[in-house]
Amino acid sequence: ELEAQARDRPGARDSTADAEDESGDGPLSSIEDLNTFLQIDGDNGFNRLSRIASMWTVRHRCPKLFIFYFNCYRHQTRLLVRRPGLAPYVLLSKEGVTQGCPLAMDIYGIALLPMVELLREAEPDLLQPWYADDGSGYGKLVRQRNVYKRLEQIGPDFGYFPAGAKCWLTVPKRMEEEVKQYLADNGLPWQVTQGKRYVGGFIGSEDALSEWIEPKVEDWTFAIERLANAAVRYPQTAYTGLTRSLQCEWQYICRVVEGAERYLEPLEKAIREEFLPALLGVDKAEIDDDLRNLIAHSVKNGGLAIPNPVEAAPLLYKSSVEASSVLVEALRSGGSLNQKAHRECVRQASKSAKTARLATEKASLEEMKGRASRRDKKRLERIQETGAFLTVRPSRRDGTELERDEFRDAVLLRMGLVPKNLPKTCDGCGATFTVEHALTCKTGGLVVMRHDDCRDEFGDIASKATTPSRVTTEPLIHYGGNEPVTRQANGASNTSNNNNSSTRGGEERGDLAIHGFVQRSKTAILDFVITDTDAPSYGHQPSKKVLEKAAKRKKDKYLEACRERRRDFIPMAYSVDGLAGKEARAAEKRLASLLASKWDRPYSEMACFVKTRMSLSIVRSISMLLRGSRSSAWKRRAPDDGVAARASVTSQRW
């Protein structure tokens, strides 16, 4: 941010015959007028901080923190050096702050405030940002010298000892020799460079920037290739490693270095030609521009949240500049930072950047829908609400891991691709095997297993939100026939015991009964249905409309009967890829509300938890239906000889 706001970066311009002032005011009258950037580092800063001086400063600058600080550091801190089989060495320290202390950065920053203020008073025209023990200055060389000399005088009083050999001065290449001579004449042991890393970013010439960033790009490219190797067997783990860790590294560089996209082309090539083919299990030729564009979208807009580094870099840098504008202005003016205005600026910049990104992705998605086939159009309509399984980290302990085929099959169907290595014919009914047939074939009971897994997952979460005794499976909805009660002459009642199933369904059952789910002292009956919204019989009907009709069929069958017995009825309609119907989504939100109340957790966190668990349940069933066996169940053969027959009879007698 400092680099972006400065009028000229030191050394960024080409060398010229005449040395000129970096501010553009004409030829330099003296080497001391050269604008430079100095980075100052302290010698063992945190361990040498004056504890007494820091306590005094914290007591007056931040009284709320002082009590805790005083209680932690009022005595000498002890460091134990272990010796196997012997008593440990005990090292006592009465200076500095302990490494690992959660408040070490806060204490250190507050403790150095008076020193930084004195330095700024000494040279108010020198831009002086400080971050912990790392100081810096941008301005004329003579002012850099004066500040450093002043720091050597007052720094030890605060426990800050500048390490001259660790200080770096960034200057133009054409002035490097003259600057070195000037430093030698003034006894300044600084290192001279054309560019240097600064708080994760870089300040210096373009050549120095290339020398710094290109090795990083090579390391990131190598890491992507290693993740691609892992993605062959563990695609979910590799995907999480890229989206949650690795790509965050170059995204940070994009935020703090202007023009970083010029160096990131190898990353995009490695992602497109190495990682994505390994992740999806497809040939790299199948990843065309449309598919790569869709993968770059966020999960909410149907993608995998793997953006193109080259295209994303300018937007990241722009949002970073906007978010830091209040902070940069405070540094340049030398005034105090309005923290409320800074936080609001960061929030607004983040919100506007996110809004612009989502609008661009939605426009791209709508453009894809406009030229897609009927089936692909319906898939793109659902894709924004069926990616919850992509947002969770794989964990065997939490039950969120997906097996290789489970993850890959779900992602391929999400992207509109056909999973690989499927059989040619169905082993259950003998029909030609297709994805559509696999998701609906009832032979072998896999469809029933999918239904039961979804029901059991919701029931398990409901038992945690309420109590296990409040949740039952397959509750009765209709109790026998609907025969009227007649009165006999003696006044006794006579009810027909004819349980005729033709009178409104007979002994019908729901899937789950949860007592107190919607209202207190009232039982809710939940009945699950999972529908293939892409079936040819549904034609051009939108997926949500198909789920509404499926839910309506359930309500027409069971709603009135449940109301007669003072029960709530909730149809839980889902698509085969996890799109929830209106009532099912409301039930998930109600369940999240109960969990948030019971566990004292934020509702948004619990809503994500419930949605993700249900999504994982349905995603796992996709692979089961595509690759599970539908052959006849094994049956035990009857005994066919005398010995086996006698053993069978004997066991029955026992």
C-alpha positions in Angstrom: 0.0 0.0 0.0 2.9 2.3 0.8 4.4 1.6 -2.6 1.1 2.3 -4.3 0.6 5.7 -2.7 4.2 7.0 -3.1 4.6 9.2 -6.2 7.7 7.2 -7.4 9.3 4.0 -6.3 13.0 4.3 -5.7 14.8 2.8 -8.6 11.7 2.1 -10.6 12.7 4.4 -13.5 15.3 3.7 -16.1 18.8 5.0 -15.6 19.5 8.4 -17.2 22.6 10.4 -18.0 22.0 13.0 -15.3 21.0 12.0 -11.8 17.6 13.4 -11.0 15.6 13.8 -7.8 13.1 10.9 -7.4 10.3 13.4 -6.9 10.9 14.7 -10.4 12.0 18.2 -9.4 15.1 18.2 -11.5 18.8 17.4 -11.1 20.0 16.5 -7.6 21.9 19.3 -5.8 23.4 16.7 -3.5 23.3 13.0 -2.9 21.5 13.8 0.4 18.5 15.0 -1.6 18.0 11.5 -3.1 14.6 9.9 -2.2 15.3 6.4 -0.7 13.4 3.8 1.2 15.0 2.5 4.5 14.0 -0.6 6.4 15.2 -0.7 10.0 15.3 -3.9 12.1 15.9 -4.2 15.9 18.4 -6.5 17.4 16.5 -9.3 19.2 13.7 -6.8 19.6 11.0 -8.7 21.6 13.5 -10.1 24.1 15.3 -6.9 24.8 12.3 -4.6 25.3 12.5 -2.6 28.5 9.9 -4.2 30.7 9.7 -1.3 33.2 9.4 1.4 30.4 6.8 -0.7 28.6 4.7 -1.1 31.7 4.8 2.6 32.3 3.7 3.3 28.7 1.0 0.6 28.7 -0.3 1.9 32.0 -0.9 5.4 30.5 -1.7 4.5 26.9 -3.9 1.4 27.4 -5.1 1.0 31.1 -7.4 -1.9 30.3 -4.5 -4.0 29.1 -2.2 -3.0 32.0 -3.6 -5.2 34.7 -3.2 -8.3 32.6 0.3 -7.3 31.5 1.4 -6.5 35.1 0.1 -9.8 36.4 1.9 -11.7 33.7 5.2 -9.9 33.8 5.5 -8.5 37.3 8.1 -11.3 38.1 10.9 -12.6 36.1 9.8 -15.1 33.5 11.3 -18.5 33.6 12.6 -20.5 30.6 13.1 -24.2 31.2 15.8 -26.0 29.1 15.1 -29.7 29.3 17.9 -32.2 29.9 17.1 -35.9 29.5 17.4 -37.7 32.8 18.5 -34.5 34.6 16.9 -31.5 36.1 16.3 -28.7 33.6 18.2 -25.5 33.3 16.2 -22.5 34.5 16.8 -19.2 32.7 15.4 -16.1 34.3 14.4 -13.0 32.2 13.4 -9.6 33.4 13.3 -7.9 30.0 11.2 -8.3 26.9 8.0 -10.2 26.3 7.7 -14.0 26.1 7.6 -15.5 22.6 4.2 -17.1 22.2 2.4 -14.7 24.4 -1.0 -13.8 22.7 -0.6 -10.1 23.6 3.1 -9.8 22.7 2.4 -7.8 19.5 0.0 -5.5 21.3 2.3 -4.8 24.2 5.4 -4.3 22.0 3.5 -1.9 19.7 2.2 0.2 22.5 5.6 0.2 24.3 7.3 1.7 21.2 4.7 4.5 20.6 6.6 7.2 22.5 9.8 6.4 20.7 8.1 6.5 17.3 6.5 9.8 18.1 9.9 11.3 19.0 11.4 10.1 15.7 8.5 11.7 13.8 9.0 14.9 15.7 12.7 14.9 14.7 11.9 14.5 10.9 8.2 15.3 10.3 8.7 15.3 6.5 9.9 11.7 6.5 7.2 9.0 6.0 7.8 6.6 8.9 5.5 3.5 9.1 6.3 1.0 11.9 5.3 -2.6 12.3 6.4 -4.2 15.6 10.3 -3.9 15.6 10.4 -3.3 11.9 10.6 0.4 11.1 10.8 2.0 7.7 11.2 5.5 6.2 10.6 7.0 2.8 12.2 10.4 2.0 15.5 12.1 1.4 18.7 10.4 2.4 19.8 13.1 4.8 16.5 12.7 6.7 17.0 8.9 6.8 20.4 9.5 8.4 19.1 11.9 11.0 16.3 9.6 12.1 18.7 6.7 12.4 21.1 8.7 14.5 18.3 9.8 16.7 17.1 6.2 17.0 20.5 5.1 18.2 20.3 7.8 20.9 16.8 7.2 22.3 16.2 3.5 21.3 18.1 1.9 24.2 15.9 3.8 26.7 12.9 1.8 25.4 14.8 -1.5 24.9 15.2 -1.0 21.2 18.7 -1.5 19.7 18.8 -0.9 15.9 20.9 -3.5 14.1 22.7 -1.6 11.4 23.8 -4.7 9.5 20.1 -5.7 9.2 19.0 -2.4 7.8 18.4 -2.1 4.0 18.4 1.0 1.9 16.6 0.8 -1.5 18.1 3.2 -4.1 18.2 3.4 -7.9 20.8 1.3 -9.6 22.5 4.4 -11.1 23.1 5.9 -7.7 24.2 2.8 -5.9 27.9 3.5 -5.7 27.5 7.1 -4.6 25.1 6.0 -1.9 27.6 3.4 -0.6 30.3 6.0 -0.4 28.0 8.4 1.4 27.1 5.7 4.0 30.8 4.9 4.5 31.6 8.5 5.1 28.8 8.9 7.7 29.5 5.6 9.5 26.1 4.0 8.5 26.4 0.2 8.3 23.4 -0.2 6.1 23.0 -2.7 3.2 22.2 -1.1 -0.2 19.9 -2.8 -2.6 17.7 -2.0 -5.6 14.6 -3.7 -4.1 13.6 -5.5 -1.0 10.7 -7.5 0.5 8.5 -5.3 2.8 5.7 -6.7 5.0 5.0 -9.5 2.5 5.1 -7.2 -0.5 8.0 -5.6 -2.4 9.5 -2.1 -2.9 12.1 -1.5 -5.6 12.9 -1.6 -9.3 11.2 -3.9 -11.8 14.4 -5.9 -12.2 14.6 -6.5 -8.5 10.9 -7.4 -8.4 11.4 -10.0 -11.1 14.3 -11.5 -9.2 12.2 -11.7 -6.1 8.9 -13.0 -7.4 10.0 -15.4 -10.1 11.5 -17.9 -7.6 8.2 -17.7 -5.6 6.2 -18.5 -8.8 8.5 -21.5 -9.4 7.9 -22.8 -5.9 4.2 -22.3 -6.2 4.2 -24.1 -9.6 6.1 -27.0 -8.1 3.6 -27.1 -5.2 0.7 -27.3 -7.7 2.4 -30.2 -9.4 2.8 -32.0 -6.1 -0.9 -31.4 -5.3 -1.8 -32.7 -8.7 0.0 -36.0 -7.9 -1.9 -36.2 -4.6 -5.2 -35.4 -6.3 -5.1 -38.7 -8.3 -5.9 -40.6 -5.1 -7.0 -37.9 -2.7 -8.9 -35.3 -4.7 -10.8 -33.8 -1.8 -7.7 -33.3 0.3 -5.7 -31.8 -2.6 -8.6 -29.5 -3.5 -8.8 -28.3 0.1 -5.1 -27.7 0.2 -5.2 -25.6 -2.9 -8.2 -23.5 -2.2 -7.7 -23.0 1.6 -3.9 -22.7 1.7 -1.7 -22.5 -1.4 -3.6 -20.1 -3.5 -3.9 -17.7 -0.6 -0.2 -17.2 -0.8 -0.1 -15.7 -4.3 -3.4 -13.9 -3.7 -1.7 -12.0 -0.9 1.1 -11.1 -3.3 -1.5 -9.9 -5.8 -2.9 -7.6 -3.1 0.3 -5.8 -2.2 2.3 -5.9 -5.5 1.0 -3.9 -8.4 1.3 -5.7 -11.7 1.9 -9.1 -10.2 -0.3 -10.7 -12.9 2.7 -10.4 -15.3 4.5 -13.2 -13.5 1.6 -15.6 -12.7 1.1 -17.2 -16.1 3.0 -20.3 -15.2 0.6 -20.8 -12.2 -2.5 -20.7 -14.5 -0.8 -23.2 -16.9 0.0 -25.6 -14.1 -3.5 -25.3 -12.7 -5.2 -25.9 -16.0 -2.9 -28.6 -17.4 -1.8 -30.4 -14.3 -4.0 -29.9 -11.3 -7.6 -29.8 -12.8 -7.1 -32.9 -15.0 -5.8 -34.8 -11.9 -8.6 -33.5 -9.7 -11.4 -34.4 -12.1 -9.8 -37.5 -13.6 -10.2 -36.2 -17.1 -7.8 -35.4 -20.0 -6.5 -31.8 -20.1 -8.1 -31.4 -23.6 -11.6 -31.6 -21.9 -11.0 -28.5 -19.9 -12.0 -25.9 -22.4 -12.4 -22.1 -21.8 -16.1 -22.4 -20.7 -15.3 -25.1 -18.1 -12.3 -23.2 -16.8 -14.4 -20.1 -16.5 -17.0 -22.0 -14.6 -14.4 -23.6 -12.3 -13.1 -20.1 -11.5 -16.5 -19.0 -10.1 -17.1 -19.1 -6.4 -19.1 -22.1 -5.0 -22.2 -19.9 -4.6 -22.1 -19.2 -8.4 -21.5 -22.8 -9.4 -17.7 -23.0 -9.5 -14.9 -24.6 -7.5 -13.4 -21.3 -6.2 -10.2 -21.8 -8.2 -9.8 -18.4 -9.9 -7.4 -17.7 -12.7 -4.5 -15.9 -11.0 -3.7 -13.7 -14.0 -7.3 -12.4 -14.2 -7.9 -12.1 -10.5 -4.7 -10.1 -9.6 -5.8 -6.6 -10.8 -9.1 -6.9 -8.9 -7.3 -8.0 -5.7 -4.8 -5.1 -5.9 -7.6 -2.6 -6.5 -9.6 -3.8 -3.6 -6.5 -3.7 -1.3 -5.8 -0.1 -2.3 -9.4 0.9 -1.6 -9.4 -0.9 1.8 -6.1 0.7 3.0 -6.9 4.3 1.8 -7.7 5.6 5.3 -4.6 3.9 6.8 -2.3 5.2 4.0 -3.7 8.8 4.3 -3.0 8.7 8.1 0.6 7.6 7.4 1.2 10.2 4.8 -0.3 13.1 6.8 1.4 12.0 10.1 -1.9 12.2 12.0 -3.6 9.7 14.2 -5.5 6.8 12.7 -9.3 6.9 13.0 -9.9 3.2 13.7 -13.7 3.4 13.2 -13.2 5.0 9.8 -10.5 2.5 8.9 -12.7 -0.5 9.8 -15.6 1.0 7.9 -13.4 1.6 4.9 -12.2 -2.0 5.0 -15.7 -3.3 5.3 -17.0 -1.2 2.4 -14.1 -2.1 0.2 -14.5 -5.7 0.9 -18.3 -5.6 0.3 -18.0 -3.7 -3.0 -15.3 -6.0 -4.3 -17.4 -9.0 -3.4 -20.5 -7.5 -4.9 -18.6 -6.7 -8.2 -17.1 -10.2 -8.3 -20.4 -12.0 -7.7 -22.2 -9.8 -10.3 -19.5 -10.7 -12.9 -19.9 -14.4 -12.1 -23.7 -14.2 -12.3 -23.5 -12.5 -15.6 -21.2 -15.2 -16.9 -23.5 -17.9 -15.6 -26.5 -16.3 -17.2 -24.6 -16.2 -20.5 -23.9 -19.9 -20.2 -27.5 -20.6 -19.5 -28.5 -18.7 -22.6 -26.6 -21.1 -25.0 -27.0 -24.3 -23.0 -29.2 -27.3 -23.8 -32.3 -28.0 -21.7 -30.5 -30.4 -19.4 -27.5 -28.2 -18.9 -29.7 -25.2 -18.3 -31.5 -27.0 -15.5 -28.1 -28.1 -14.1 -26.9 -24.5 -14.1 -30.1 -23.4 -12.3 -29.4 -25.9 -9.5 -25.6 -25.5 -9.3 -25.7 -22.4 -7.1 -27.4 -24.3 -4.3 -25.8 -27.7 -4.5 -22.1 -27.1 -3.6 -22.1 -27.2 0.2 -19.9 -30.3 0.2 -17.1 -28.2 -1.4 -16.9 -25.8 1.5 -16.0 -28.3 4.2 -12.6 -29.5 5.2 -12.1 -33.3 5.0 -11.9 -34.8 8.5 -12.3 -38.5 9.4 -13.1 -37.5 13.0 -16.0 -35.2 11.9 -17.2 -37.5 9.2 -16.7 -35.0 6.4 -14.2 -36.9 4.3 -15.2 -38.2 0.8 -13.7 -41.1 -0.9 -12.0 -40.6 -4.2 -14.9 -41.6 -6.4 -17.5 -39.9 -4.2 -15.8 -36.5 -4.5 -14.9 -36.9 -8.1 -18.3 -38.2 -9.3 -20.1 -35.3 -7.5 -17.8 -32.7 -9.0 -18.0 -34.1 -12.5 -21.8 -34.1 -12.5 -21.7 -30.6 -11.0 -19.6 -29.5 -14.0 -21.7 -31.3 -16.5 -19.2 -34.1 -17.3 -19.8 -37.8 -17.2 -17.9 -39.8 -14.6 -15.3 -42.3 -15.9 -15.1 -46.1 -15.8 -18.9 -46.7 -15.5 -20.3 -50.2 -16.6 -22.0 -50.6 -20.0 -25.0 -52.4 -18.7 -26.9 -52.4 -15.4 -26.1 -55.5 -13.3 -29.6 -55.3 -11.8 -32.0 -55.0 -14.7 -29.8 -55.4 -17.7 -30.6 -52.1 -19.2 -28.1 -49.8 -20.9 -26.2 -48.1 -18.1 -26.3 -44.3 -18.1 -26.1 -41.7 -15.3 -29.8 -41.1 -15.6 -30.6 -44.8 -15.3 -28.2 -45.3 -12.4 -29.8 -42.5 -10.3 -33.3 -43.9 -10.7 -33.0 -47.7 -11.1 -34.8 -49.3 -8.2 -33.4 -52.8 -8.7 -31.1 -53.9 -5.9 -32.3 -51.5 -3.3 -29.7 -48.7 -3.8 -32.4 -46.1 -4.2 -33.9 -47.2 -0.9 -30.5 -47.0 0.7 -30.0 -43.4 -0.6 -33.4 -42.5 0.9 -32.6 -44.1 4.2 -29.2 -42.5 4.4 -30.7 -39.1 3.9 -33.3 -39.8 6.5 -30.8 -41.1 9.1 -28.5 -38.1 8.6 -31.3 -35.7 9.4 -32.5 -37.8 12.3 -29.0 -38.0 13.8 -28.7 -34.2 13.7 -32.2 -33.8 15.1 -31.3 -36.1 18.0 -28.4 -33.8 18.8 -30.6 -30.7 18.6 -33.3 -32.2 20.9 -32.8 -35.6 22.6 -32.6 -39.1 21.1 -35.8 -40.1 22.8 -37.7 -37.4 20.8 -36.7 -38.8 17.4 -38.3 -42.0 16.1 -38.2 -43.6 12.6 -41.1 -44.9 10.5 -43.9 -43.4 12.7 -47.5 -44.5 12.0 -49.6 -41.9 10.2 -52.9 -43.8 9.7 -54.3 -46.0 12.4 -56.4 -48.6 10.6 -59.5 -47.7 8.6 -61.7 -44.7 8.8 -64.8 -46.5 10.0 -67.3 -44.4 12.1 -68.1 -45.2 15.7 -71.7 -46.4 16.3 -73.7 -46.6 19.5 -75.4 -49.8 20.6 -78.7 -49.9 22.4 -77.0 -50.4 25.8 -74.9 -47.3 25.2 -71.6 -49.1 24.5 -69.6 -48.0 21.6 -68.9 -50.3 18.7 -66.0 -49.7 16.4 -65.4 -51.8 13.4 -62.0 -53.6 13.4 -62.0 -53.8 9.7 -58.6 -52.2 8.8 -59.4 -51.6 5.2 -56.4 -49.9 3.6 -58.6 -48.4 0.9 -59.9 -45.9 3.4 -57.2 -43.3 3.2 -54.1 -45.4 3.2 -54.3 -47.9 6.0 -51.2 -48.3 8.2 -49.1 -45.6 6.4 -45.8 -44.6 7.9 -43.7 -41.5 7.7 -39.9 -41.5 7.8 -39.2 -39.5 10.9 -41.1 -38.2 13.9 -39.6 -35.4 16.0 -41.4 -34.3 19.1 -41.3 -30.6 19.7 -39.6 -29.8 16.4 -41.9 -27.1 15.2 -44.1 -26.4 18.3 -43.9 -27.5 21.9 -45.8 -30.7 22.8 -46.5 -31.4 19.2 -44.9 -34.0 17.0 -43.7 -33.3 13.4 -43.8 -36.1 10.8 -41.1 -35.9 8.1 -41.3 -37.8 4.9 -38.4 -37.9 2.5 -38.4 -38.1 -1.3 -35.4 -37.8 -3.6 -36.2 -36.9 -7.2 -34.3 -36.8 -10.4 -35.3 -33.4 -11.6 -33.5 -34.0 -15.0 -35.7 -37.0 -15.9 -37.2 -36.7 -19.5 -40.7 -36.9 -18.1 -40.3 -33.5 -16.4 -39.5 -31.8 -19.7 -38.6 -28.1 -19.4 -40.0 -27.7 -15.8 -37.6 -25.9 -13.5 -36.0 -28.1 -10.9 -37.6 -26.2 -8.0 -41.0 -26.6 -9.6 -40.4 -30.4 -9.8 -39.5 -30.5 -6.1 -42.6 -28.4 -5.3 -44.8 -31.0 -7.1 -43.1 -33.9 -5.3 -43.7 -32.2 -2.0 -47.3 -31.5 -2.9 -47.9 -35.2 -3.7 -46.7 -36.0 -0.2 -48.9 -33.4 1.4 -52.0 -34.5 -0.5 -51.4 -38.0 0.8 -50.5 -37.3 4.5 -51.1 -33.7 5.5 -54.8 -34.0 6.4 -54.3 -37.3 8.3 -51.5 -35.7 10.4 -53.6 -32.6 11.2 -56.5 -34.8 12.4 -54.1 -36.2 15.0 -52.6 -32.8 15.9 -49.3 -33.4 14.1 -47.2 -31.3 11.7 -46.3 -32.8 8.4 -43.1 -31.7 6.5 -42.3 -33.1 3.1 -38.5 -33.3 2.7 -38.0 -33.1 -1.1 -34.4 -33.2 -2.5 -33.0 -33.5 -6.0 -30.4 -36.3 -6.6 -27.6 -33.7 -6.5 -28.7 -32.1 -3.2 -31.1 -29.3 -4.1 -33.5 -28.9 -1.2 -37.2 -28.1 -1.7 -38.9 -25.2 0.0 -40.1 -27.2 3.0 -36.9 -29.1 3.3 -34.9 -25.9 3.4 -37.2 -24.5 6.1 -36.8 -27.7 8.1 -33.0 -27.4 7.9 -33.2 -23.8 9.1 -35.4 -24.8 12.0 -33.0 -27.6 12.9 -30.1 -25.1 12.8 -32.0 -22.8 15.1 -32.4 -25.6 17.7 -28.7 -26.5 17.5 -27.7 -22.8 17.9 -29.9 -22.5 21.0 -28.7 -25.8 22.5 -25.0 -25.4 21.8 -24.9 -21.6 22.2 -23.3 -21.2 18.7 -24.1 -18.6 16.0 -27.1 -19.5 13.9 -25.2 -18.9 10.6 -22.6 -21.4 11.7 -25.2 -24.1 12.5 -27.1 -23.4 9.3 -23.9 -24.1 7.4 -23.3 -27.2 9.5 -26.8 -28.7 8.8 -26.7 -27.8 5.1 -23.2 -29.4 4.7 -24.1 -32.6 6.5 -27.2 -33.1 4.3 -25.2 -32.3 1.2 -22.5 -34.8 2.1 -25.2 -37.5 2.7 -26.7 -37.1 -0.8 -23.3 -36.7 -2.5 -22.1 -40.0 -1.0 -25.2 -41.7 -2.4 -24.3 -40.6 -6.0 -21.2 -42.7 -6.1 -23.1 -45.6 -4.5 -25.7 -45.5 -7.2 -23.2 -45.1 -10.0 -20.8 -47.8 -8.8 -22.7 -50.0 -6.3 -23.8 -53.5 -7.1 -27.5 -54.2 -7.9 -27.1 -58.0 -8.4 -29.4 -60.3 -6.4 -28.8 -60.5 -2.7 -27.0 -63.6 -1.5 -29.3 -66.3 0.0 -28.3 -69.0 2.3 -28.5 -72.4 0.6 -30.5 -75.2 2.3 -28.6 -78.2 3.6 -28.2 -80.8 0.9 -26.7 -83.8 2.7 -27.5 -85.8 5.8 -24.8 -84.4 8.0 -25.8 -80.8 7.4 -29.4 -81.7 7.9 -28.8 -83.3 11.3 -26.6 -80.3 12.4 -29.4 -78.0 11.4 -32.0 -79.9 13.4 -29.7 -80.1 16.4 -29.1 -76.4 16.4 -32.8 -75.7 16.3 -33.4 -78.0 19.3 -30.7 -76.0 21.2 
